[in-house]
Amino acid sequence: MGIVYKAHDPQLSRDVALKIMIEIEPKKIERFTIESTAMAQLNHPHLIRIYDLGRKPQPYFVMEYIEGDTLEDLIKAKKTKPRAVVTTMIKICNCLQEMHKQNIIHRDIKPANIMISNKGEPKLMDLGLAKFTNFDSNLSIQGEIIGTPRYMAPEQISGNTNSVTDIYAIGATMYEALTHTRLFESDSPTSLLYQVVSEKPTPLREINPKLTPELEKICLKCLEKDPKERFQSCEELAKALQRFQNRRKASRIEKKQEAQRSTHNMVTGSLILLVVLMGAVSFYLYTAYENLKNDSEVTQNPTSNQTENVKNFAKVKNHAKNTVPKPTANKTTSADAHFINAKKYKRLKQYSAAHTSLNSAIELEDKDIYHCHKANIYALEKKYNKAILHLQMALKHHPKSPNIYYAMANIHLHQKKYDFALEFLLNLSNENDNHAANKNNSYIQKLFIMGNCYHGLLNYKKAIYFWHKALEHGYPSNKKLLQKIDLAKQKLSTAKNLPNAKIYYAQAKKLQESRATGENKQQILQYLHKAILADPSFAAAYNFRGNTYKSMSLNLLAITDYSSAIKYQHKSIYYRNRFAIYLNTKNYKKALNDIEILTSLQPQIHHFWALKSEVLFHLKKPYEAIKAIDHAITLDKKNAQYYFLKGKIFFGNRNYTQAIKWLHIAQKYNPKLPYIYRKLGDTYFSQQQYKKAIDFWQKAHQYGYRPQKELTTKITKARERLK
């Protein structure tokens, strides 16, 4: 709609921001005018101020110029700390509350639209997509998707917005600032919108464990799919954040006072110790003086005294040799030498020294074996999270190493996190299994561990199966294992006497409704394990457990449960859930099977046909992809996303003329989507129309396409070609 320039006001001698209208459609000019008028009427310290506006030679308005960075830039640089983020969001909420009182809904809150001044003060920008409920509703097309998809609430996608819609966007922005991770991520707009509508966000503390449960709860409440479940006003959200901030401040003051008390006690103790030491030194000097005096008086048998002194000196010297360690680590310069020292310290159970040597080795040469040894030491210290972190670093060097996966599984097993252990074992391919079975006992160990995992998950049937398989492959038969198998058989036979499966299912649901966090997800799973044990054909329980595993990023376990749900009941929701994982993990062949079933079960849902088209495009089946997207367009003729996807398919097939045609139609139905302009720029560049390519890439930049560096590189390349 408009482009912003930095300008200078000579009359008042100050820098300003000048926004000029670049489109001449009457509705757009009217919206531009309303935006500038509304901003001029609003007076809030955290909203960009308007100084002047006019219509000639082009519609424009003059705003204050802020020296600083956008919140988006700070997030990319990982310079956002929780305390500052909370303070910023309280101020933005207060600003939005004032806007909502004036019947203005922002509709495009995102990190790029929040400027943080050099003094740390936030300013909300860009009301270009705002909804002014006091003005003519014809300014918005019914059903038009307005906003940035990644930060849009589910209801905003269907064209319905209210003040609670802005709260969702605040939550998405806060999520990104606290975790440095986007709420949902996908290269495909269709897939991204699907995630917004259908998928639950990953809990913040699973990404950033340093965050408090209270702050996570506030953020996730903003991101509820149902608008009624969110905070119902920005004022309510601001108060919740303020209460959290006050409690944290009180806690910090208390800790500071405790530290001061500890320091005072330490100083007092040090003074007492100093007095004692001074007394001891005085006593020692006095004793030494008396001994010298006595020695000078002894003259009758000097040889005897000298012999005794020599013997005593020899004893002291030998003792010093045995007790003072050799400082080899300080002289060591090679990584391997540090590693050898670390192994020696580990054998002596001097774990702190071992860590120091391994850190020195890693600084000189980053090897997977060093990380594995650090993980092993942390496991011995029962610091399991740190052990897993170093095993993950080792996996970067050898992503297919079965031994590292077994180590991961064993650590989770020690913590009784059976599902996480099983996920690592399921990640091992058959190729790794064959390698292990042929060369060593790792495969047999894997079978035994899988039996233990399934036993912990109350799946006694599978536990017995894997234990028997381990015995068949040569696992040493022992009394303890045979007893475990017999006990599992007994539990399996008595499972019929358990309470009704629906009781366990209802308890899991109740726990979920009380805002499931990382701590009580394990309790939810325990109820669902019991429900499935009581009724192995309970499809809804498998689906519920699959959703829980998916929220914990245990995708393989989730797929297994969705498949079990489908086995007992053919419901489209089960296929949809499994399809979503296949699509996000780029397993397009399996995704195609599920989406074909979905289009046959519910052929009237246009979104399914668009997803099918996208999958076929990734599988390099352009003609079938075109057929599928055409079917989606016949069901929803005004959906810009579908025309964009059709243009993208033609572009991938190097039919640039058709690509341009369909991309322009997409632009017509939604002129605000930045990726349409980026793809138009790419298409014109491929046709060697460099000037047009630059124009469209600049428009993509104007409408907020990220990453900006990508566009800058493309524009530079096109300008070089023009020369």
Order of alpha helices (4+ residues) and beta strands (2+ residues): beta-beta-alpha-beta-beta-beta-alpha-alpha-beta-beta-beta-beta-alpha-alpha-alpha-alpha-alpha-alpha-alpha-alpha-alpha-alpha-alpha-alpha-alpha-alpha-alpha-alpha-alpha-alpha-alpha-alpha-alpha-alpha-alpha-alpha-alpha-alpha-alpha-alpha-alpha-alpha-alpha
